[in-house]
């Protein structure tokens, strides 16, 4: 076990957590309440913001995974890392493509029904956030 790698894993997990909380739970719902922001404008902004967030998340997930592996951290840290990365993979490979197809249709002017994929994405974020908090705490406890 290496405490330097544990600190790197914890720092990356907490940065990742902060980004998820700021974007998914603060920016995303608030943008549609701003004066003059239509659904089309909000979706356009959201696509850019979430694309950037997801890229940053993938980079932070890689940093955490490398730190956990290189530091030979304890099983709870490994398990929490695996869960956080698995949730991110579900979001990127399973949910985001569905949301992107729907937003393409809305941006093209179609009137489409609400999507349950948003609820799945929110559920994933609701699992990922406490997982990242627990991961950061567990890594610091090494």
Phi, psi and omega in degrees: 000134183239121184289332177294314178295324177297319178294321177297315179299316180295315180299314180295321179296318181288324175296315178302313178301314180300320179294317179298314180297316183292318184275304187289322186257353180237297185295312186302308181288330184285330185299327181283352178264351181289142180300134176084355180274112177276170178300316180298315179294315179300318178295319179299315178294315181301319179299316179295314183295314182288330174298314179295317178301312183296326175294316178296320178298317180298319178295316179293323176299319178295318178299313179299313182299316179296315180297318180295317180291313182293326181275355181050052184285165187293160184306318179300322178293319178297315181296316179294322176298314180299319179295313180299316180293320179297318178297317178299318179298318177301315180297313185287320185267333185253316188268313183302318178301322178294314179296322179296318178297318179295314181294328174302316180294317179296315180294336176278358176099002179286150174261104185247151179290164176301152184251135174286345179299328177298320179294323178295317179299315179297319177298318178298316178297325181289337173273318185295319184300306178292332177296316179294321177298313179296322178298312179299316180295315180297321179293323179289337181282355182293000000 
